[in-house]
């Protein structure tokens, strides 16, 4: 069975790009377009990894992360924040909110896949898509 990834970002182009990268690596991808939807889908779908943007409508990624960490069913969900906010304050906020990793946009497909692969408990060298 394929591992599932929930991508939460308000930008449809980013969601589409991440979908292509992840599906090429044989992951099943679900999408959320705002923070509220991200929390609801994370609880409902129980994805193997959440890729989360910080700046989103209805609920920002930091609040999403904190909310999911308080829920029993999502408390240990691997969360990778993928954000354009590169300053150390933003990175620290994301990690303190409970994210496992913080990646800065733009990222390379190989860096994204490496982080997802590691979040799934695998060794640091992911199989690259054909």
The first five atom37 places (N, CA, C, CB, O) and aatype in JSON, in Angstrom:
{
  "aatype": [20, 20, 20, 20, 20, 20, 20, 20, 20, 20, 20, 20, 20, 20, 20, 20, 20, 20, 20, 20, 20, 20, 20, 20, 20, 20, 20, 20, 20, 20, 20, 20, 20, 20, 20, 20, 20, 20, 20, 20, 20, 20, 20, 20, 20, 20, 20, 20, 20, 20, 20, 20, 20, 20, 20, 20, 20, 20, 20, 20, 20, 20, 20, 20, 20, 20, 20, 20, 20, 20, 20, 20, 20, 20, 20, 20, 20, 20, 20, 20, 20, 20, 20, 20, 20, 20, 20, 20, 20, 20, 20, 20, 20, 20, 20, 20, 20, 20, 20, 20, 20, 20, 20, 20, 20, 20, 20, 20, 20, 20, 20, 20, 20, 20, 20, 20, 20, 20, 20, 20, 20, 20, 20, 20, 20, 20, 20, 20, 20, 20],
  "atom_mask": [
    [1, 1, 1, 1, 1],
    [1, 1, 1, 1, 1],
    [1, 1, 1, 1, 1],
    [1, 1, 1, 1, 1],
    [1, 1, 1, 1, 1],
    [1, 1, 1, 1, 1],
    [1, 1, 1, 1, 1],
    [1, 1, 1, 1, 1],
    [1, 1, 1, 1, 1],
    [1, 1, 1, 1, 1],
    [1, 1, 1, 1, 1],
    [1, 1, 1, 1, 1],
    [1, 1, 1, 1, 1],
    [1, 1, 1, 1, 1],
    [1, 1, 1, 1, 1],
    [1, 1, 1, 1, 1],
    [1, 1, 1, 1, 1],
    [1, 1, 1, 1, 1],
    [1, 1, 1, 1, 1],
    [1, 1, 1, 1, 1],
    [1, 1, 1, 1, 1],
    [1, 1, 1, 1, 1],
    [1, 1, 1, 1, 1],
    [1, 1, 1, 1, 1],
    [1, 1, 1, 1, 1],
    [1, 1, 1, 1, 1],
    [1, 1, 1, 1, 1],
    [1, 1, 1, 1, 1],
    [1, 1, 1, 1, 1],
    [1, 1, 1, 1, 1],
    [1, 1, 1, 1, 1],
    [1, 1, 1, 1, 1],
    [1, 1, 1, 1, 1],
    [1, 1, 1, 1, 1],
    [1, 1, 1, 1, 1],
    [1, 1, 1, 1, 1],
    [1, 1, 1, 1, 1],
    [1, 1, 1, 1, 1],
    [1, 1, 1, 1, 1],
    [1, 1, 1, 1, 1],
    [1, 1, 1, 1, 1],
    [1, 1, 1, 1, 1],
    [1, 1, 1, 1, 1],
    [1, 1, 1, 1, 1],
    [1, 1, 1, 1, 1],
    [1, 1, 1, 1, 1],
    [1, 1, 1, 1, 1],
    [1, 1, 1, 1, 1],
    [1, 1, 1, 1, 1],
    [1, 1, 1, 1, 1],
    [1, 1, 1, 1, 1],
    [1, 1, 1, 1, 1],
    [1, 1, 1, 1, 1],
    [1, 1, 1, 1, 1],
    [1, 1, 1, 1, 1],
    [1, 1, 1, 1, 1],
    [1, 1, 1, 1, 1],
    [1, 1, 1, 1, 1],
    [1, 1, 1, 1, 1],
    [1, 1, 1, 1, 1],
    [1, 1, 1, 1, 1],
    [1, 1, 1, 1, 1],
    [1, 1, 1, 1, 1],
    [1, 1, 1, 1, 1],
    [1, 1, 1, 1, 1],
    [1, 1, 1, 1, 1],
    [1, 1, 1, 1, 1],
    [1, 1, 1, 1, 1],
    [1, 1, 1, 1, 1],
    [1, 1, 1, 1, 1],
    [1, 1, 1, 1, 1],
    [1, 1, 1, 1, 1],
    [1, 1, 1, 1, 1],
    [1, 1, 1, 1, 1],
    [1, 1, 1, 1, 1],
    [1, 1, 1, 1, 1],
    [1, 1, 1, 1, 1],
    [1, 1, 1, 1, 1],
    [1, 1, 1, 1, 1],
    [1, 1, 1, 1, 1],
    [1, 1, 1, 1, 1],
    [1, 1, 1, 1, 1],
    [1, 1, 1, 1, 1],
    [1, 1, 1, 1, 1],
    [1, 1, 1, 1, 1],
    [1, 1, 1, 1, 1],
    [1, 1, 1, 1, 1],
    [1, 1, 1, 1, 1],
    [1, 1, 1, 1, 1],
    [1, 1, 1, 1, 1],
    [1, 1, 1, 1, 1],
    [1, 1, 1, 1, 1],
    [1, 1, 1, 1, 1],
    [1, 1, 1, 1, 1],
    [1, 1, 1, 1, 1],
    [1, 1, 1, 1, 1],
    [1, 1, 1, 1, 1],
    [1, 1, 1, 1, 1],
    [1, 1, 1, 1, 1],
    [1, 1, 1, 1, 1],
    [1, 1, 1, 1, 1],
    [1, 1, 1, 1, 1],
    [1, 1, 1, 1, 1],
    [1, 1, 1, 1, 1],
    [1, 1, 1, 1, 1],
    [1, 1, 1, 1, 1],
    [1, 1, 1, 1, 1],
    [1, 1, 1, 1, 1],
    [1, 1, 1, 1, 1],
    [1, 1, 1, 1, 1],
    [1, 1, 1, 1, 1],
    [1, 1, 1, 1, 1],
    [1, 1, 1, 1, 1],
    [1, 1, 1, 1, 1],
    [1, 1, 1, 1, 1],
    [1, 1, 1, 1, 1],
    [1, 1, 1, 1, 1],
    [1, 1, 1, 1, 1],
    [1, 1, 1, 1, 1],
    [1, 1, 1, 1, 1],
    [1, 1, 1, 1, 1],
    [1, 1, 1, 1, 1],
    [1, 1, 1, 1, 1],
    [1, 1, 1, 1, 1],
    [1, 1, 1, 1, 1],
    [1, 1, 1, 1, 1],
    [1, 1, 1, 1, 1],
    [1, 1, 1, 1, 1],
    [1, 1, 1, 1, 1],
    [1, 1, 1, 1, 1]
  ],
  "atom_positions": [
    [[0.84, -1.2, 0.0], [0.0, 0.0, 0.0], [0.87, 1.25, 0.0], [-0.95, 0.01, 1.22], [1.87, 1.33, 0.72]],
    [[0.49, 2.23, -0.81], [1.23, 3.49, -0.87], [1.07, 4.28, 0.41], [0.76, 4.32, -2.06], [0.03, 4.22, 1.07]],
    [[2.1, 5.0, 0.76], [2.02, 5.93, 1.88], [1.27, 7.17, 1.41], [3.44, 6.3, 2.41], [1.35, 7.55, 0.24]],
    [[0.54, 7.8, 2.33], [-0.25, 8.97, 1.97], [0.35, 10.25, 2.54], [-1.68, 8.81, 2.45], [0.88, 10.28, 3.65]],
    [[0.25, 11.3, 1.74], [0.76, 12.61, 2.1], [-0.38, 13.61, 1.99], [1.98, 13.02, 1.2], [-1.06, 13.65, 0.96]],
    [[-0.6, 14.41, 3.02], [-1.54, 15.52, 2.96], [-0.74, 16.78, 2.72], [-2.4, 15.62, 4.28], [0.15, 17.12, 3.5]],
    [[-1.06, 17.49, 1.64], [-0.41, 18.75, 1.3], [-1.37, 19.87, 1.62], [0.03, 18.79, -0.21], [-2.46, 19.94, 1.04]],
    [[-0.99, 20.76, 2.53], [-1.84, 21.88, 2.94], [-1.15, 23.19, 2.54], [-2.12, 21.84, 4.47], [-0.16, 23.6, 3.14]],
    [[-1.72, 23.83, 1.52], [-1.18, 25.1, 1.03], [-2.32, 25.84, 0.33], [0.04, 24.88, 0.05], [-3.13, 25.21, -0.36]],
    [[-2.4, 27.15, 0.51], [-3.48, 27.91, -0.11], [-3.22, 28.2, -1.58], [-3.69, 29.2, 0.63], [-4.13, 28.66, -2.28]],
    [[-2.02, 27.95, -2.07], [-1.68, 28.22, -3.47], [-1.9, 26.95, -4.3], [-0.2, 28.71, -3.59], [-1.18, 25.96, -4.12]],
    [[-2.89, 26.97, -5.21], [-3.18, 25.77, -6.01], [-2.0, 25.33, -6.88], [-4.38, 26.02, -6.89], [-1.85, 24.14, -7.15]],
    [[-1.16, 26.26, -7.31], [0.01, 25.9, -8.12], [1.02, 25.11, -7.29], [0.67, 27.17, -8.71], [1.61, 24.15, -7.77]],
    [[1.22, 25.53, -6.04], [2.14, 24.8, -5.16], [1.59, 23.4, -4.87], [2.36, 25.59, -3.82], [2.33, 22.42, -4.93]],
    [[0.29, 23.32, -4.57], [-0.32, 22.01, -4.32], [-0.16, 21.1, -5.53], [-1.81, 22.16, -3.97], [0.15, 19.92, -5.39]],
    [[-0.37, 21.65, -6.71], [-0.25, 20.87, -7.94], [1.19, 20.4, -8.16], [-0.72, 21.7, -9.14], [1.42, 19.24, -8.51]],
    [[2.14, 21.28, -7.95], [3.55, 20.93, -8.1], [3.94, 19.82, -7.12], [4.44, 22.16, -7.87], [4.59, 18.85, -7.5]],
    [[3.53, 19.97, -5.86], [3.86, 18.96, -4.85], [3.19, 17.63, -5.18], [3.44, 19.44, -3.46], [3.77, 16.57, -4.99]],
    [[1.95, 17.7, -5.67], [1.25, 16.47, -6.07], [2.04, 15.72, -7.13], [-0.17, 16.81, -6.6], [2.24, 14.5, -7.02]],
    [[2.5, 16.43, -8.16], [3.26, 15.79, -9.24], [4.54, 15.15, -8.69], [3.61, 16.82, -10.34], [4.84, 14.0, -9.01]],
    [[5.27, 15.89, -7.88], [6.52, 15.36, -7.32], [6.25, 14.11, -6.48], [7.22, 16.44, -6.45], [6.94, 13.09, -6.63]],
    [[5.26, 14.19, -5.61], [4.98, 13.09, -4.69], [4.36, 11.89, -5.39], [4.07, 13.56, -3.58], [4.7, 10.75, -5.08]],
    [[3.45, 12.13, -6.32], [2.83, 11.01, -7.03], [3.84, 10.3, -7.92], [1.64, 11.49, -7.86], [3.75, 9.09, -8.13]],
    [[4.81, 11.05, -8.46], [5.86, 10.43, -9.26], [6.69, 9.47, -8.41], [6.77, 11.52, -9.88], [7.24, 8.49, -8.92]],
    [[6.76, 9.75, -7.13], [7.49, 8.87, -6.2], [6.55, 7.84, -5.56], [8.17, 9.71, -5.1], [6.9, 7.2, -4.56]],
    [[5.36, 7.68, -6.13], [4.39, 6.65, -5.71], [3.73, 6.9, -4.36], [5.05, 5.33, -5.67], [3.36, 5.95, -3.67]],
    [[3.58, 8.16, -3.97], [2.82, 8.49, -2.76], [1.39, 8.83, -3.18], [3.48, 9.68, -1.97], [1.17, 9.36, -4.27]],
    [[0.43, 8.54, -2.32], [-0.94, 8.97, -2.51], [-1.06, 10.35, -1.91], [-1.97, 7.96, -1.87], [-0.69, 10.56, -0.75]],
    [[-1.59, 11.31, -2.66], [-1.61, 12.71, -2.22], [-3.04, 13.19, -2.02], [-0.89, 13.6, -3.24], [-3.92, 12.99, -2.86]],
    [[-3.25, 13.84, -0.87], [-4.5, 14.53, -0.57], [-4.15, 16.0, -0.41], [-5.2, 13.96, 0.73], [-3.01, 16.35, -0.1]],
    [[-5.14, 16.88, -0.62], [-4.88, 18.31, -0.56], [-5.84, 19.02, 0.38], [-4.97, 18.92, -1.94], [-6.99, 18.62, 0.54]],
    [[-5.33, 20.08, 1.0], [-6.14, 21.0, 1.8], [-5.74, 22.41, 1.38], [-5.94, 20.77, 3.36], [-4.56, 22.7, 1.21]],
    [[-6.74, 23.29, 1.22], [-6.44, 24.63, 0.73], [-6.42, 25.7, 1.81], [-7.44, 25.02, -0.31], [-6.16, 26.87, 1.53]],
    [[-6.7, 25.31, 3.05], [-6.61, 26.26, 4.16], [-6.36, 25.49, 5.45], [-7.92, 27.12, 4.27], [-6.4, 24.26, 5.47]],
    [[-6.09, 26.22, 6.51], [-5.74, 25.58, 7.77], [-6.84, 24.74, 8.39], [-5.32, 26.6, 8.73], [-6.58, 23.66, 8.91]],
    [[-8.07, 25.23, 8.33], [-9.2, 24.49, 8.89], [-9.37, 23.16, 8.17], [-10.49, 25.32, 8.81], [-9.56, 22.13, 8.8]],
    [[-9.3, 23.21, 6.85], [-9.43, 21.98, 6.05], [-8.27, 21.03, 6.34], [-9.48, 22.32, 4.55], [-8.45, 19.81, 6.35]],
    [[-7.08, 21.57, 6.58], [-5.91, 20.73, 6.89], [-6.14, 19.94, 8.18], [-4.64, 21.6, 7.02], [-5.83, 18.75, 8.23]],
    [[-6.67, 20.59, 9.2], [-6.94, 19.91, 10.48], [-8.0, 18.83, 10.28], [-7.39, 20.92, 11.56], [-7.84, 17.69, 10.73]],
    [[-9.09, 19.19, 9.6], [-10.18, 18.23, 9.37], [-9.69, 17.01, 8.59], [-11.34, 18.9, 8.63], [-9.98, 15.88, 8.97]],
    [[-8.96, 17.24, 7.49], [-8.49, 16.14, 6.66], [-7.44, 15.29, 7.37], [-7.93, 16.67, 5.35], [-7.4, 14.07, 7.21]],
    [[-6.58, 15.93, 8.16], [-5.57, 15.17, 8.89], [-6.24, 14.19, 9.85], [-4.63, 16.12, 9.67], [-5.8, 13.05, 9.98]],
    [[-7.29, 14.63, 10.52], [-8.02, 13.75, 11.44], [-8.76, 12.65, 10.68], [-9.01, 14.57, 12.29], [-8.76, 11.49, 11.11]],
    [[-9.37, 13.01, 9.57], [-10.19, 12.08, 8.8], [-9.33, 11.06, 8.04], [-11.07, 12.84, 7.81], [-9.6, 9.86, 8.11]],
    [[-8.32, 11.52, 7.34], [-7.52, 10.67, 6.46], [-6.44, 9.9, 7.22], [-6.88, 11.51, 5.37], [-6.09, 8.78, 6.86]],
    [[-5.9, 10.52, 8.27], [-4.76, 9.96, 9.0], [-3.58, 9.71, 8.03], [-5.17, 8.63, 9.71], [-3.13, 8.58, 7.88]],
    [[-3.09, 10.78, 7.39], [-1.99, 10.6, 6.43], [-0.71, 10.17, 7.13], [-1.75, 11.9, 5.66], [-0.58, 10.29, 8.35]],
    [[0.22, 9.67, 6.35], [1.51, 9.26, 6.91], [2.42, 10.45, 7.15], [2.2, 8.27, 5.97], [3.29, 10.41, 8.02]],
    [[2.23, 11.53, 6.38], [3.01, 12.76, 6.53], [2.12, 13.93, 6.13], [4.32, 12.73, 5.65], [1.28, 13.81, 5.24]],
    [[2.3, 15.07, 6.8], [1.64, 16.33, 6.45], [2.7, 17.31, 6.0], [0.8, 16.9, 7.65], [3.67, 17.56, 6.72]],
    [[2.52, 17.88, 4.81], [3.36, 18.98, 4.33], [2.52, 20.23, 4.45], [3.88, 18.75, 2.84], [1.45, 20.33, 3.85]],
    [[2.99, 21.19, 5.24], [2.17, 22.29, 5.72], [2.8, 23.64, 5.44], [1.91, 22.14, 7.2], [3.96, 23.88, 5.79]],
    [[2.04, 24.53, 4.82], [2.46, 25.91, 4.62], [2.09, 26.71, 5.88], [1.8, 26.53, 3.34], [1.17, 26.33, 6.6]],
    [[2.8, 27.79, 6.13], [2.49, 28.61, 7.31], [1.38, 29.62, 7.01], [3.75, 29.35, 7.8], [0.41, 29.7, 7.75]],
    [[1.53, 30.37, 5.93], [0.57, 31.44, 5.64], [-0.6, 30.88, 4.84], [1.25, 32.59, 4.87], [-0.51, 30.68, 3.63]],
    [[-1.71, 30.65, 5.54], [-2.93, 30.14, 4.92], [-4.13, 30.83, 5.55], [-3.05, 28.6, 5.07], [-4.06, 31.3, 6.68]],
    [[-5.24, 30.9, 4.8], [-6.46, 31.5, 5.35], [-7.11, 30.59, 6.38], [-7.45, 31.8, 4.23], [-6.84, 29.39, 6.46]],
    [[-7.98, 31.19, 7.18], [-8.8, 30.54, 8.21], [-8.0, 30.1, 9.42], [-9.51, 29.35, 7.62], [-8.42, 30.35, 10.55]],
    [[-6.86, 29.47, 9.22], [-6.01, 29.05, 10.33], [-4.59, 28.92, 9.77], [-6.51, 27.69, 10.98], [-4.38, 28.21, 8.79]],
    [[-3.62, 29.61, 10.38], [-2.27, 29.53, 9.84], [-1.62, 28.19, 10.2], [-1.4, 30.69, 10.37], [-2.12, 27.45, 11.05]],
    [[-0.52, 27.88, 9.53], [0.15, 26.6, 9.71], [0.66, 26.36, 11.11], [1.28, 26.49, 8.75], [0.7, 25.22, 11.57]],
    [[1.06, 27.42, 11.8], [1.53, 27.27, 13.18], [0.38, 26.77, 14.06], [2.1, 28.61, 13.73], [0.55, 25.85, 14.86]],
    [[-0.78, 27.38, 13.92], [-1.96, 26.97, 14.69], [-2.39, 25.56, 14.31], [-3.12, 27.96, 14.47], [-2.79, 24.78, 15.17]],
    [[-2.32, 25.23, 13.01], [-2.64, 23.87, 12.56], [-1.73, 22.88, 13.28], [-2.48, 23.74, 11.02], [-2.2, 21.87, 13.82]],
    [[-0.46, 23.16, 13.27], [0.53, 22.28, 13.9], [0.22, 22.1, 15.4], [1.95, 22.84, 13.71], [0.19, 20.97, 15.9]],
    [[0.0, 23.19, 16.09], [-0.32, 23.13, 17.52], [-1.61, 22.35, 17.77], [-0.44, 24.54, 18.1], [-1.69, 21.57, 18.72]],
    [[-2.61, 22.57, 16.94], [-3.89, 21.88, 17.08], [-3.73, 20.38, 16.89], [-4.91, 22.43, 16.07], [-4.25, 19.59, 17.68]],
    [[-2.99, 19.98, 15.86], [-2.8, 18.56, 15.6], [-1.98, 17.87, 16.69], [-2.12, 18.36, 14.25], [-2.2, 16.7, 16.99]],
    [[-1.05, 18.59, 17.27], [-0.23, 18.01, 18.35], [-1.05, 17.76, 19.61], [0.95, 18.95, 18.67], [-0.71, 16.89, 20.41]],
    [[-2.14, 18.52, 19.79], [-3.0, 18.35, 20.98], [-3.99, 17.2, 20.81], [-3.77, 19.63, 21.27], [-4.54, 16.71, 21.8]],
    [[-4.24, 16.76, 19.57], [-5.21, 15.7, 19.3], [-4.54, 14.33, 19.42], [-5.82, 15.87, 17.88], [-3.44, 14.13, 18.9]],
    [[-5.17, 13.42, 20.1], [-4.59, 12.09, 20.3], [-4.3, 11.38, 18.98], [-5.53, 11.24, 21.14], [-3.25, 10.74, 18.84]],
    [[-5.2, 11.49, 18.02], [-5.04, 10.76, 16.75], [-3.98, 11.35, 15.83], [-6.36, 10.72, 16.02], [-3.52, 10.68, 14.9]],
    [[-3.58, 12.6, 16.07], [-2.58, 13.24, 15.2], [-1.36, 13.73, 15.96], [-3.22, 14.4, 14.45], [-0.52, 14.44, 15.4]],
    [[-1.25, 13.38, 17.21], [-0.17, 13.91, 18.06], [1.22, 13.56, 17.54], [-0.32, 13.37, 19.47], [2.16, 14.33, 17.71]],
    [[1.37, 12.41, 16.9], [2.68, 12.0, 16.41], [2.79, 12.03, 14.89], [3.0, 10.61, 16.91], [3.76, 11.52, 14.32]],
    [[1.82, 12.62, 14.23], [1.85, 12.75, 12.77], [3.11, 13.5, 12.36], [0.57, 13.48, 12.25], [3.34, 14.61, 12.84]],
    [[3.92, 12.93, 11.47], [5.1, 13.67, 10.99], [4.66, 14.9, 10.18], [6.0, 12.74, 10.12], [3.89, 14.78, 9.23]],
    [[5.16, 16.06, 10.58], [4.8, 17.32, 9.93], [6.05, 18.0, 9.39], [4.05, 18.25, 10.92], [7.02, 18.23, 10.11]],
    [[6.0, 18.32, 8.09], [7.06, 19.08, 7.44], [6.47, 20.42, 7.06], [7.64, 18.32, 6.18], [5.55, 20.49, 6.24]],
    [[6.98, 21.49, 7.66], [6.56, 22.83, 7.24], [7.36, 23.19, 6.0], [6.75, 23.89, 8.39], [8.58, 23.05, 5.97]],
    [[6.65, 23.67, 4.98], [7.26, 24.13, 3.75], [6.8, 25.57, 3.56], [6.87, 23.21, 2.51], [5.65, 25.83, 3.23]],
    [[7.72, 26.51, 3.78], [7.34, 27.92, 3.82], [8.34, 28.8, 3.11], [7.19, 28.37, 5.26], [9.52, 28.46, 2.98]],
    [[7.86, 29.93, 2.65], [8.73, 30.95, 2.09], [9.38, 31.8, 3.16], [7.95, 31.83, 1.14], [10.26, 32.61, 2.86]],
    [[8.95, 31.63, 4.41], [9.52, 32.4, 5.51], [10.84, 31.76, 5.93], [8.53, 32.48, 6.71], [10.87, 30.69, 6.53]],
    [[11.94, 32.45, 5.61], [13.26, 31.86, 5.81], [13.99, 32.37, 7.06], [14.1, 32.13, 4.61], [15.04, 31.83, 7.4]],
    [[13.46, 33.37, 7.73], [14.19, 33.91, 8.87], [14.13, 32.96, 10.07], [13.63, 35.28, 9.26], [13.18, 32.19, 10.21]],
    [[15.13, 33.02, 10.9], [15.29, 32.07, 12.0], [14.1, 32.1, 12.97], [16.58, 32.37, 12.76], [13.75, 31.07, 13.55]],
    [[13.49, 33.26, 13.14], [12.32, 33.36, 14.02], [11.18, 32.48, 13.51], [11.85, 34.82, 14.12], [10.53, 31.79, 14.3]],
    [[10.94, 32.51, 12.21], [9.88, 31.69, 11.62], [10.2, 30.21, 11.76], [9.68, 32.05, 10.14], [9.34, 29.4, 12.1]],
    [[11.45, 29.85, 11.49], [11.87, 28.45, 11.62], [11.66, 27.97, 13.06], [13.35, 28.27, 11.2], [11.11, 26.9, 13.29]],
    [[12.11, 28.76, 14.0], [11.95, 28.39, 15.42], [10.48, 28.28, 15.82], [12.64, 29.42, 16.32], [10.11, 27.37, 16.55]],
    [[9.65, 29.21, 15.34], [8.21, 29.14, 15.64], [7.61, 27.83, 15.13], [7.46, 30.34, 15.01], [6.83, 27.18, 15.82]],
    [[7.98, 27.45, 13.91], [7.46, 26.23, 13.32], [7.88, 24.99, 14.09], [7.92, 26.11, 11.89], [7.07, 24.11, 14.36]],
    [[9.15, 24.94, 14.46], [9.65, 23.78, 15.19], [9.09, 23.73, 16.61], [11.18, 23.79, 15.24], [8.78, 22.66, 17.13]],
    [[8.96, 24.89, 17.24], [8.38, 24.94, 18.6], [6.89, 24.58, 18.59], [8.57, 26.32, 19.21], [6.36, 24.1, 19.59]],
    [[6.21, 24.81, 17.47], [4.79, 24.47, 17.35], [4.6, 22.96, 17.2], [4.16, 25.2, 16.16], [3.49, 22.44, 17.35]],
    [[5.7, 22.25, 16.9], [5.61, 20.8, 16.81], [5.98, 20.2, 15.48], [4.26, 20.4, 17.14], [5.86, 18.98, 15.31]],
    [[6.42, 21.02, 14.52], [6.83, 20.47, 13.23], [8.1, 19.64, 13.41], [7.07, 21.6, 12.19], [8.95, 19.97, 14.23]],
    [[8.2, 18.56, 12.64], [9.4, 17.72, 12.69], [10.52, 18.3, 11.84], [9.07, 16.31, 12.22], [11.7, 18.16, 12.16]],
    [[10.13, 18.96, 10.75], [11.1, 19.56, 9.83], [10.56, 20.9, 9.36], [11.38, 18.63, 8.62], [9.36, 21.15, 9.39]],
    [[11.48, 21.76, 8.93], [11.12, 23.05, 8.37], [11.92, 23.22, 7.09], [11.39, 24.24, 9.38], [13.14, 23.3, 7.13]],
    [[11.24, 23.27, 5.96], [11.89, 23.47, 4.67], [11.5, 24.83, 4.11], [11.5, 22.34, 3.67], [10.39, 25.32, 4.32]],
    [[12.42, 25.44, 3.4], [12.2, 26.77, 2.85], [11.94, 26.67, 1.35], [13.41, 27.69, 3.13], [12.67, 26.0, 0.61]],
    [[10.87, 27.36, 0.9], [10.57, 27.45, -0.53], [11.53, 28.44, -1.17], [9.08, 27.88, -0.78], [11.91, 29.41, -0.52]],
    [[11.93, 28.24, -2.39], [11.67, 27.06, -3.2], [12.58, 25.92, -2.78], [11.86, 27.37, -4.69], [13.68, 26.15, -2.28]],
    [[12.12, 24.7, -2.96], [12.91, 23.52, -2.62], [13.07, 22.67, -3.87], [12.24, 22.7, -1.47], [12.28, 22.79, -4.81]],
    [[14.06, 21.83, -3.87], [14.22, 20.92, -5.01], [13.34, 19.69, -4.78], [15.71, 20.5, -5.2], [13.08, 19.33, -3.63]],
    [[12.88, 19.06, -5.84], [12.1, 17.83, -5.66], [12.87, 16.77, -4.85], [11.72, 17.26, -7.01], [12.28, 16.08, -4.02]],
    [[14.17, 16.65, -5.1], [14.94, 15.64, -4.36], [15.01, 15.96, -2.87], [16.35, 15.54, -4.94], [14.96, 15.05, -2.04]],
    [[15.11, 17.24, -2.51], [15.14, 17.61, -1.08], [13.79, 17.32, -0.43], [15.49, 19.11, -0.92], [13.74, 16.84, 0.7]],
    [[12.71, 17.6, -1.14], [11.38, 17.3, -0.61], [11.22, 15.8, -0.39], [10.29, 17.83, -1.56], [10.81, 15.37, 0.69]],
    [[11.55, 15.01, -1.4], [11.41, 13.56, -1.3], [12.3, 12.98, -0.21], [11.72, 12.9, -2.63], [11.9, 12.05, 0.48]],
    [[13.49, 13.52, -0.06], [14.41, 13.05, 0.99], [13.79, 13.29, 2.37], [15.78, 13.78, 0.89], [13.82, 12.41, 3.22]],
    [[13.23, 14.48, 2.59], [12.62, 14.78, 3.88], [11.4, 13.92, 4.15], [12.23, 16.25, 3.94], [11.22, 13.43, 5.26]],
    [[10.55, 13.72, 3.15], [9.38, 12.87, 3.32], [9.81, 11.44, 3.63], [8.49, 12.9, 2.05], [9.28, 10.81, 4.54]],
    [[10.78, 10.95, 2.88], [11.28, 9.59, 3.07], [11.79, 9.4, 4.5], [12.4, 9.27, 2.06], [11.5, 8.4, 5.15]],
    [[12.55, 10.37, 4.98], [13.08, 10.3, 6.36], [11.96, 10.39, 7.39], [14.09, 11.43, 6.59], [12.02, 9.73, 8.42]],
    [[10.93, 11.21, 7.12], [9.81, 11.32, 8.05], [9.04, 10.0, 8.16], [8.86, 12.45, 7.61], [8.38, 9.74, 9.16]],
    [[9.13, 9.2, 7.12], [8.46, 7.9, 7.13], [9.32, 6.84, 7.84], [8.15, 7.45, 5.7], [8.96, 5.66, 7.86]],
    [[10.44, 7.26, 8.41], [11.28, 6.34, 9.17], [12.24, 5.54, 8.34], [10.42, 5.41, 9.94], [12.74, 4.52, 8.79]],
    [[12.5, 6.0, 7.13], [13.42, 5.29, 6.25], [14.81, 5.89, 6.34], [12.93, 5.33, 4.81], [15.0, 6.97, 6.91]],
    [[15.77, 5.2, 5.76], [17.13, 5.75, 5.74], [17.14, 7.0, 4.87], [18.16, 4.7, 5.22], [16.21, 7.23, 4.1]],
    [[18.19, 7.81, 4.99], [18.18, 9.12, 4.33], [18.29, 9.1, 2.8], [19.29, 9.91, 4.85], [18.31, 10.18, 2.2]],
    [[18.36, 7.96, 2.15], [18.49, 7.94, 0.7], [17.22, 7.38, 0.07], [19.71, 7.12, 0.27], [17.05, 6.17, 0.01]],
    [[16.33, 8.27, -0.41], [15.08, 7.79, -1.0], [15.3, 7.23, -2.39], [14.04, 8.91, -1.05], [16.24, 7.63, -3.08]],
    [[14.44, 6.32, -2.8], [14.51, 5.9, -4.19], [14.0, 7.02, -5.07], [13.7, 4.59, -4.43], [12.91, 7.54, -4.85]],
    [[14.77, 7.4, -6.06], [14.34, 8.49, -6.94], [13.39, 7.95, -7.99], [15.54, 9.18, -7.6], [13.55, 6.83, -8.46]],
    [[12.39, 8.76, -8.36], [11.44, 8.29, -9.37], [12.15, 8.09, -10.71], [10.27, 9.3, -9.54], [13.15, 8.75, -11.0]],
    [[11.62, 7.17, -11.53], [12.2, 6.89, -12.85], [11.95, 8.03, -13.81], [11.63, 5.6, -13.43], [12.36, 7.97, -14.97]]
  ]
}
